[in-house]
Amino acid sequence: MLNIEQKKYLSQLPKTALIDFVSEVYGVDKMLDKKIERLLLQSDKPKLIKKLTTTLKGLRRRRKFVDYWESSEFATELQHLASDVMSLYPEQPQQCLALLELFIESTNSSLQRADDSNGYIGDIYRGLISSWLTVASTCYEQEKQDIPMDERDILSQAWVQKVKALADDNDYGTKDSLLEGIDQLLSEPEIRGLIADYQQKYETVLAKKADKDKLTDGQKKPLYDADYTIAYEKMSIELALKDLAKALGDVSFFEAIYLEIYPERPLHPRRLEGLLEFLVGHNAYDRALSYLNEEWQSDGLLDKVKRLEWLNKIYEKQNNTEVQLKILGKAFELQSSPARLKAIMAVAKPAEQAHWRKRAYELAGQQEDINMATTLLLEIGEIKLANKVAVARHTQFANLHYKTLTGMLKELPAGTDLIQVIIYRSLLNDILDSARSKAYGHAARYFNRLTKLDAVISKTSILYSELVTHQEYVIALKDKHGKKRSFWEKAED
């Protein structure tokens, strides 16, 4: 990538020099050739539109399967197509919209014939919806200006039907953002009309479900196909109603729709979170607090902590630091962690900070999780004690996930050499004990890191404390894993 200065120098070159250079490199690389061809087409819009139309129509007819290793290349091709289509906007919005819709029509055929485990292809198609809303809003406004007032209702209905058709064709979830962002395109009355249509469909589905339930009771056996079809239709309409209500931004209306979809009382905490997210996002703090205080019912630790996190979010937005500190303190008592302690320290006064440092010290000694015990001590600056605790409980590190261990290594401050030794030994032992030969490169790095740490520790008065020395550890390692030659070759390289 050229920097600003290089681009400046490039802009000062004569056109003939650039033309000669492009001519020389054309034919050297297929990917580069395609970029040059696309660039050339930008100067001939009619030819570009014709080329894109042919390409997008052909995209739907492709049958060759795209495996996982080819999916990134296919996604790049789609991204270039999307960029070329959007290059027509805003100068030619109608042509751009037509091409976008042609592109969107290829969604199902592309995803049906591709291994999109990494999600790259789906991401391109999801991005098309955002582009469609932008371009469609411009086209709709132009069309309204070009027709008489008495014909605008017909135009409005046509656009609403187009939105419904797009939203209903969403087997792969690539259009999930369409209805939630529909306020970019449709007016409030149009959105409310669309909601009314979905509510009517919802009543029909609920009636079908009730009839099916009666039939199932009479037969004493479930109708699995009918169950699935009705449940899927019901879920799709519920998602559409929630997204449309979000697009309106009307707190009371969204709340009414949400409670109509989930009539059970009290709402389960998982259900409440969807409602709370909207209420807090629209500054309806009193309504959110009423649900947290009156409806949130759960004895589970995680649910209790989650409720406190919601309360903290609200009081933070209200700048109520006094109540926020109490909420943070309760959460810290339930689930002690360095992150919660940091949040407390960010709002606490100096005298209050001293209290919470002391409390963190006490809670660290009560932690069953060795990760939490050591990181809490490190957070309050008790490095020597953290080392001591880690050494006393060093066997427990073997039970931690490797991501937890590697994450700890990234956060460890200076003076934690013994903790590092314990973690590197745990990681190394895990790889060798499991004989994961593909990870021997990592194991060799851990071994060499232990050697460097030994050089540092040997110069201190602490030495290895209750841990075996590096020399003793290496002897035991060779006794147990001496035959793993590929590892030792990498370690000694």
C-alpha positions as CSV (number, residue, x, y, z in Angstrom):
1,M,0.0,0.0,0.0
2,L,1.4,3.4,-1.0
3,N,1.7,6.1,1.6
4,I,0.4,9.6,1.2
5,E,3.7,11.0,0.0
6,Q,4.2,8.2,-2.6
7,K,0.6,8.8,-3.9
8,K,1.5,12.5,-4.2
9,Y,4.6,11.7,-6.3
10,L,2.5,9.3,-8.4
11,S,-0.1,12.0,-9.2
12,Q,2.6,14.2,-10.6
13,L,3.8,11.7,-13.2
14,P,2.7,12.3,-16.8
15,K,-0.3,10.2,-18.0
16,T,1.8,8.6,-20.7
17,A,4.1,7.1,-18.1
18,L,1.2,5.5,-16.2
19,I,-0.4,4.2,-19.3
20,D,2.9,2.6,-20.4
21,F,3.4,1.0,-17.0
22,V,-0.2,-0.4,-16.9
23,S,0.3,-1.7,-20.5
24,E,3.6,-3.5,-19.5
25,V,2.2,-5.2,-16.4
26,Y,-1.0,-6.3,-18.1
27,G,-0.8,-10.1,-18.8
28,V,1.6,-10.8,-15.9
29,D,-0.9,-11.8,-13.3
30,K,-4.6,-12.9,-13.8
31,M,-5.8,-11.1,-10.6
32,L,-4.0,-7.9,-11.6
33,D,-5.5,-8.2,-15.1
34,K,-9.0,-8.3,-13.7
35,K,-8.3,-5.2,-11.6
36,I,-7.0,-3.3,-14.7
37,E,-10.0,-4.4,-16.8
38,R,-12.4,-3.2,-14.0
39,L,-10.6,0.1,-13.9
40,L,-10.9,0.5,-17.7
41,L,-14.6,-0.2,-17.5
42,Q,-15.1,2.7,-15.0
43,S,-14.6,5.1,-17.9
44,D,-17.4,3.5,-20.0
45,K,-20.5,3.2,-17.7
46,P,-22.8,1.6,-20.3
47,K,-20.3,-1.0,-21.0
48,L,-19.7,-1.6,-17.3
49,I,-23.4,-2.0,-16.6
50,K,-23.7,-4.5,-19.5
51,K,-20.7,-6.4,-18.2
52,L,-22.0,-6.5,-14.6
53,T,-25.5,-7.6,-15.7
54,T,-24.1,-10.5,-17.7
55,T,-21.7,-11.5,-14.8
56,L,-24.5,-11.3,-12.1
57,K,-26.9,-13.3,-14.2
58,G,-24.2,-15.9,-14.8
59,L,-23.5,-16.0,-11.0
60,R,-26.9,-17.6,-10.4
61,R,-26.3,-20.2,-13.1
62,R,-23.0,-21.5,-11.7
63,R,-23.0,-25.1,-10.4
64,K,-19.4,-25.8,-9.5
65,F,-19.0,-26.4,-5.8
66,V,-16.7,-24.0,-3.9
67,D,-14.9,-25.8,-1.2
68,Y,-13.5,-24.3,2.0
69,W,-10.1,-23.5,0.5
70,E,-11.6,-21.7,-2.4
71,S,-14.2,-19.8,-0.5
72,S,-11.9,-16.9,0.3
73,E,-11.1,-16.4,-3.4
74,F,-14.8,-16.5,-4.2
75,A,-15.6,-14.0,-1.5
76,T,-12.9,-11.7,-3.0
77,E,-14.6,-12.0,-6.4
78,L,-17.9,-11.1,-4.9
79,Q,-16.4,-8.1,-3.1
80,H,-15.0,-6.8,-6.3
81,L,-18.4,-7.2,-7.9
82,A,-20.1,-5.3,-5.1
83,S,-17.6,-2.5,-5.4
84,D,-18.1,-2.3,-9.1
85,V,-21.9,-2.1,-8.7
86,M,-21.7,0.6,-6.0
87,S,-19.3,2.6,-8.2
88,L,-22.5,3.6,-10.1
89,Y,-23.9,5.3,-7.0
90,P,-24.9,8.1,-6.6
91,E,-24.7,9.2,-10.2
92,Q,-26.8,6.3,-11.6
93,P,-28.9,5.1,-8.6
94,Q,-31.6,3.3,-10.7
95,Q,-29.1,1.2,-12.6
96,C,-27.2,0.6,-9.4
97,L,-30.3,-0.6,-7.6
98,A,-31.2,-3.0,-10.5
99,L,-27.8,-4.6,-10.3
100,L,-27.9,-4.8,-6.5
101,E,-31.2,-6.7,-6.7
102,L,-29.8,-9.0,-9.4
103,F,-26.8,-9.6,-7.1
104,I,-29.1,-10.3,-4.1
105,E,-31.1,-12.8,-6.2
106,S,-27.9,-15.0,-6.4
107,T,-27.7,-15.3,-2.6
108,N,-29.3,-18.8,-2.2
109,S,-27.6,-20.3,-5.3
110,S,-24.1,-19.1,-4.2
111,L,-24.5,-20.2,-0.6
112,Q,-26.0,-23.6,-1.6
113,R,-22.9,-24.5,-3.6
114,A,-20.2,-23.2,-1.2
115,D,-18.5,-24.3,2.0
116,D,-18.8,-20.9,3.8
117,S,-17.5,-22.1,7.2
118,N,-15.5,-19.0,7.6
119,G,-18.5,-16.8,6.8
120,Y,-16.7,-14.6,4.2
121,I,-19.3,-15.2,1.5
122,G,-22.2,-14.7,3.7
123,D,-20.7,-11.4,4.9
124,I,-20.5,-10.1,1.4
125,Y,-24.2,-10.8,0.9
126,R,-25.1,-9.3,4.2
127,G,-23.3,-6.1,3.2
128,L,-25.4,-5.9,0.0
129,I,-28.5,-5.3,2.2
130,S,-27.0,-2.1,3.7
131,S,-26.0,-1.0,0.2
132,W,-29.6,-1.8,-1.1
133,L,-31.2,0.4,1.7
134,T,-28.9,3.3,0.8
135,V,-29.5,3.2,-2.9
136,A,-33.2,2.3,-2.6
137,S,-33.9,5.3,-0.4
138,T,-32.5,7.6,-3.1
139,C,-34.4,5.9,-5.9
140,Y,-37.7,6.0,-3.9
141,E,-37.3,9.7,-3.2
142,Q,-36.6,10.4,-6.9
143,E,-39.7,8.3,-8.0
144,K,-41.9,10.3,-5.5
145,Q,-40.7,13.5,-7.1
146,D,-41.4,12.3,-10.6
147,I,-45.1,11.3,-10.2
148,P,-48.3,13.1,-9.2
149,M,-49.3,13.2,-5.6
150,D,-52.4,11.0,-6.2
151,E,-50.3,8.2,-7.5
152,R,-47.9,8.1,-4.6
153,D,-50.0,5.6,-2.6
154,I,-49.6,3.1,-5.4
155,L,-45.8,3.7,-5.4
156,S,-45.7,3.3,-1.7
157,Q,-47.5,-0.1,-1.8
158,A,-45.1,-1.2,-4.5
159,W,-42.1,-0.4,-2.3
160,V,-43.6,-2.0,0.7
161,Q,-44.3,-5.2,-1.3
162,K,-40.7,-5.2,-2.5
163,V,-39.4,-4.9,1.1
164,K,-41.7,-7.8,2.1
165,A,-40.5,-10.0,-0.7
166,L,-36.9,-9.3,0.2
167,A,-37.4,-10.0,3.9
168,D,-39.3,-13.2,3.3
169,D,-36.6,-14.7,1.1
170,N,-34.0,-15.1,3.9
171,D,-33.2,-18.7,4.2
172,Y,-29.5,-18.0,5.0
173,G,-30.1,-15.0,7.3
174,T,-28.2,-12.6,5.0
175,K,-31.2,-10.1,5.1
176,D,-31.5,-10.0,8.9
177,S,-30.6,-6.3,9.0
178,L,-33.2,-5.3,6.4
179,L,-36.3,-4.6,8.5
180,E,-34.4,-3.2,11.5
181,G,-32.9,-0.5,9.2
182,I,-36.0,0.0,7.1
183,D,-36.6,3.5,8.5
184,Q,-33.9,4.6,6.0
185,L,-36.4,3.8,3.2
186,L,-40.0,3.8,4.5
187,S,-41.9,6.4,6.4
188,E,-43.4,5.8,9.8
189,P,-47.0,5.2,8.4
190,E,-45.5,2.8,5.9
191,I,-43.7,0.9,8.6
192,R,-46.8,0.8,10.8
193,G,-48.7,-0.6,7.8
194,L,-46.1,-3.3,7.3
195,I,-46.3,-4.2,11.0
196,A,-50.1,-4.5,10.7
197,D,-49.6,-6.9,7.8
198,Y,-47.2,-9.1,9.8
199,Q,-49.5,-9.0,12.8
200,Q,-52.3,-10.3,10.7
201,K,-50.1,-13.1,9.5
202,Y,-49.1,-13.8,13.1
203,E,-52.7,-14.2,14.1
204,T,-53.2,-16.7,11.3
205,V,-50.1,-18.7,12.3
206,L,-51.2,-18.7,16.0
207,A,-54.6,-20.0,14.9
208,K,-52.9,-22.8,12.8
209,K,-50.8,-23.7,15.8
210,A,-53.9,-23.9,18.0
211,D,-55.7,-26.2,15.5
212,K,-52.6,-28.3,15.2
213,D,-52.3,-28.7,18.9
214,K,-55.9,-29.9,19.1
215,L,-55.3,-32.4,16.3
216,T,-52.1,-33.6,18.0
217,D,-54.0,-34.1,21.3
218,G,-56.6,-36.2,19.5
219,Q,-54.1,-38.4,17.8
220,K,-51.8,-38.8,20.8
221,K,-48.8,-38.4,18.6
222,P,-46.8,-35.4,17.4
223,L,-47.0,-34.1,13.8
224,Y,-43.3,-33.3,13.4
225,D,-43.5,-31.7,9.9
226,A,-46.4,-29.5,10.8
227,D,-44.7,-28.6,14.1
228,Y,-41.5,-27.5,12.4
229,T,-43.3,-25.6,9.6
230,I,-45.5,-23.6,11.9
231,A,-42.8,-23.0,14.5
232,Y,-40.4,-21.7,11.8
233,E,-43.1,-19.4,10.4
234,K,-44.0,-18.2,13.8
235,M,-40.4,-17.4,14.7
236,S,-39.8,-15.6,11.4
237,I,-42.8,-13.3,11.9
238,E,-41.8,-12.6,15.5
239,L,-38.3,-11.5,14.3
240,A,-39.9,-9.3,11.7
241,L,-42.2,-7.7,14.1
242,K,-39.4,-7.0,16.6
243,D,-37.1,-5.5,13.9
244,L,-39.9,-3.3,12.5
245,A,-40.8,-2.1,16.0
246,K,-37.1,-1.3,16.5
247,A,-37.0,0.7,13.3
248,L,-39.8,2.9,14.5
249,G,-37.9,3.7,17.7
250,D,-41.2,4.1,19.6
251,V,-40.5,2.7,23.1
252,S,-44.2,2.1,24.1
253,F,-44.9,0.4,20.8
254,F,-41.9,-1.8,20.9
255,E,-42.7,-2.8,24.5
256,A,-46.3,-3.7,23.5
257,I,-45.1,-5.8,20.5
258,Y,-42.5,-7.5,22.6
259,L,-45.0,-8.5,25.3
260,E,-47.5,-9.6,22.7
261,I,-44.9,-12.0,21.3
262,Y,-43.8,-13.2,24.8
263,P,-46.9,-13.1,27.0
264,E,-45.6,-15.4,29.8
265,R,-45.0,-13.7,33.2
266,P,-42.6,-13.2,34.6
267,L,-40.3,-13.0,31.5
268,H,-37.3,-15.3,31.7
269,P,-34.0,-13.3,32.1
270,R,-33.0,-14.4,28.6
271,R,-36.2,-13.0,27.2
272,L,-35.9,-9.8,29.2
273,E,-32.5,-9.0,27.8
274,G,-33.9,-8.4,24.3
275,L,-36.4,-5.9,25.8
276,L,-33.8,-4.3,28.1
277,E,-31.4,-3.8,25.2
278,F,-34.0,-1.7,23.3
279,L,-35.1,0.3,26.4
280,V,-31.6,1.2,27.5
281,G,-30.6,2.0,24.0
282,H,-33.5,4.5,23.8
283,N,-32.9,6.0,27.2
284,A,-36.0,4.5,28.7
285,Y,-34.2,3.9,32.0
286,D,-37.2,3.9,34.3
287,R,-39.0,1.2,32.3
288,A,-35.8,-0.9,32.2
289,L,-35.4,-0.5,36.0
290,S,-39.0,-1.6,36.6
291,Y,-38.3,-4.9,34.7
292,L,-35.0,-5.5,36.4
293,N,-36.6,-4.9,39.9
294,E,-40.0,-6.5,39.3
295,E,-39.7,-9.2,36.6
296,W,-36.1,-10.5,36.7
297,Q,-36.4,-13.7,38.7
298,S,-33.6,-16.2,38.9
299,D,-31.5,-17.8,41.6
300,G,-28.7,-18.7,39.2
301,L,-25.3,-17.0,39.9
302,L,-24.8,-15.9,36.2
303,D,-28.3,-14.4,36.0
304,K,-27.8,-12.5,39.3
305,V,-24.5,-11.1,37.9
306,K,-26.1,-10.3,34.6
307,R,-28.9,-8.3,36.3
308,L,-26.3,-6.3,38.2
309,E,-24.5,-5.6,34.9
310,W,-27.7,-4.2,33.4
311,L,-28.2,-2.0,36.5
312,N,-24.6,-0.8,36.3
313,K,-25.1,0.1,32.7
314,I,-28.2,2.2,33.5
315,Y,-26.7,4.0,36.5
316,E,-23.5,4.7,34.5
317,K,-25.6,6.3,31.7
318,Q,-27.4,8.3,34.4
319,N,-24.1,9.4,35.9
320,N,-25.3,8.1,39.3
321,T,-21.8,7.0,40.5
322,E,-23.0,6.5,44.1
323,V,-25.5,3.8,43.2
324,Q,-23.3,2.5,40.5
325,L,-20.5,1.8,43.0
326,K,-22.9,-0.2,45.2
327,I,-24.0,-2.3,42.2
328,L,-20.4,-2.9,41.1
329,G,-19.5,-4.0,44.6
330,K,-22.3,-6.5,44.7
331,A,-21.3,-7.9,41.4
332,F,-17.6,-8.2,42.6
333,E,-18.7,-10.0,45.7
334,L,-20.6,-12.5,43.6
335,Q,-18.0,-13.0,40.9
336,S,-14.6,-11.5,41.7
337,S,-12.5,-10.7,38.8
338,P,-9.8,-8.1,37.9
339,A,-12.1,-6.5,35.3
340,R,-14.8,-5.9,38.0
341,L,-12.2,-4.5,40.3
342,K,-11.0,-2.1,37.6
343,A,-14.6,-1.0,37.1
344,I,-14.9,-0.3,40.8
345,M,-11.6,1.6,41.0
346,A,-12.7,3.8,38.0
347,V,-15.6,5.3,39.9
348,A,-14.5,4.9,43.6
349,K,-13.0,7.7,45.7
350,P,-9.5,7.2,47.2
351,A,-10.9,6.1,50.6
352,E,-13.3,3.7,48.8
353,Q,-10.5,2.3,46.7
354,A,-8.5,1.4,49.8
355,H,-11.5,-0.5,51.1
356,W,-11.9,-2.4,47.8
357,R,-8.2,-3.3,47.6
358,K,-8.5,-4.8,51.0
359,R,-11.6,-6.7,50.0
360,A,-9.9,-7.9,46.8
361,Y,-7.1,-9.2,48.9
362,E,-9.5,-11.2,51.1
363,L,-11.5,-12.5,48.2
364,A,-8.4,-13.6,46.3
365,G,-7.7,-16.0,49.2
366,Q,-11.1,-17.5,48.8
367,Q,-10.9,-18.2,45.1
368,E,-11.1,-21.8,44.0
369,D,-10.0,-20.7,40.5
370,I,-6.2,-20.2,40.6
371,N,-6.4,-17.9,37.6
372,M,-8.8,-15.5,39.5
373,A,-6.7,-15.8,42.7
374,T,-3.4,-14.8,41.1
375,T,-4.8,-12.1,38.7
376,L,-6.7,-10.4,41.5
377,L,-3.6,-10.2,43.6
378,L,-1.7,-8.8,40.6
379,E,-4.4,-6.2,40.0
380,I,-3.8,-4.8,43.5
381,G,-0.1,-4.9,43.1
382,E,0.6,-7.9,45.4
383,I,3.1,-9.5,43.0
384,K,5.1,-11.3,45.6
385,L,2.0,-12.9,47.2
386,A,0.7,-13.8,43.7
387,N,3.9,-15.7,43.0
388,K,3.7,-17.4,46.4
389,V,0.0,-18.5,45.8
390,A,0.8,-19.7,42.3
391,V,3.7,-21.8,43.5
392,A,1.7,-23.3,46.4
393,R,-1.1,-24.2,43.9
394,H,1.0,-24.8,40.8
395,T,-0.6,-28.2,40.0
396,Q,-3.9,-26.4,39.4
397,F,-2.6,-24.5,36.4
398,A,-2.7,-27.8,34.4
399,N,-6.5,-27.8,34.6
400,L,-6.7,-24.4,32.9
401,H,-7.5,-24.1,29.1
402,Y,-4.5,-23.2,27.0
403,K,-6.2,-19.9,25.9
404,T,-6.6,-18.9,29.5
405,L,-2.9,-19.7,30.1
406,T,-1.7,-17.8,27.0
407,G,-4.0,-14.9,27.9
408,M,-2.5,-14.7,31.4
409,L,1.0,-14.6,29.9
410,K,0.1,-11.5,27.9
411,E,-1.1,-9.7,31.0
412,L,1.6,-10.6,33.5
413,P,3.7,-7.7,34.8
414,A,7.4,-7.7,35.7
415,G,8.4,-9.7,38.7
416,T,6.2,-12.7,37.9
417,D,8.9,-15.0,36.7
418,L,7.7,-18.0,38.8
419,I,4.2,-17.6,37.5
420,Q,5.5,-17.6,34.0
421,V,7.6,-20.7,34.7
422,I,4.5,-22.5,36.0
423,I,2.4,-21.5,32.9
424,Y,5.1,-22.4,30.4
425,R,5.6,-25.8,32.0
426,S,1.8,-26.4,32.0
427,L,1.6,-25.6,28.3
428,L,4.6,-27.6,27.4
429,N,3.5,-30.6,29.5
430,D,0.1,-30.6,27.9
431,I,1.5,-30.7,24.4
432,L,4.0,-33.5,25.1
433,D,1.6,-35.6,27.3
434,S,-0.9,-35.5,24.5
435,A,1.7,-36.2,21.8
436,R,0.4,-33.3,19.6
437,S,3.2,-33.4,17.1
438,K,1.8,-30.5,15.1
439,A,2.2,-28.3,18.1
440,Y,5.8,-29.2,18.8
441,G,6.9,-25.9,17.4
442,H,5.0,-24.1,20.1
443,A,6.3,-26.6,22.7
444,A,9.9,-25.8,21.6
445,R,9.3,-22.1,22.0
446,Y,7.9,-22.7,25.5
447,F,11.0,-24.8,26.4
448,N,13.4,-22.1,25.2
449,R,11.5,-19.5,27.1
450,L,11.9,-21.6,30.2
451,T,15.6,-21.7,29.6
452,K,15.7,-17.9,29.4
453,L,13.6,-17.6,32.6
454,D,16.0,-19.9,34.4
455,A,18.9,-17.5,33.6
456,V,16.9,-14.7,35.1
457,I,15.8,-16.6,38.2
458,S,19.3,-18.0,38.9
459,K,20.4,-14.4,39.6
460,T,17.7,-13.7,42.2
461,S,17.5,-14.7,45.9
462,I,14.0,-16.2,45.4
463,L,15.2,-19.0,43.1
464,Y,12.5,-21.7,42.4
465,S,11.0,-21.7,45.9
466,E,9.0,-24.9,46.2
467,L,9.1,-25.7,42.5
468,V,11.7,-28.1,41.0
469,T,14.6,-26.3,39.4
470,H,15.0,-26.0,35.7
471,Q,17.7,-28.6,35.5
472,E,15.5,-31.1,37.5
473,Y,12.5,-30.3,35.3
474,V,14.5,-30.9,32.1
475,I,15.8,-34.3,33.4
476,A,12.2,-35.4,34.3
477,L,11.0,-34.2,30.9
478,K,13.7,-36.2,29.0
479,D,12.9,-39.3,31.1
480,K,9.3,-39.1,30.1
481,H,9.4,-37.7,26.6
482,G,13.0,-38.4,25.5
483,K,11.8,-40.4,22.5
484,K,9.9,-37.5,21.0
485,R,12.8,-36.6,18.7
486,S,11.1,-34.1,16.5
487,F,10.3,-32.0,19.6
488,W,13.9,-32.1,20.9
489,E,15.3,-31.3,17.4
490,K,13.1,-28.2,17.4
491,A,14.0,-27.3,21.0
492,E,17.7,-27.6,20.4
493,D,17.7,-25.9,17.0
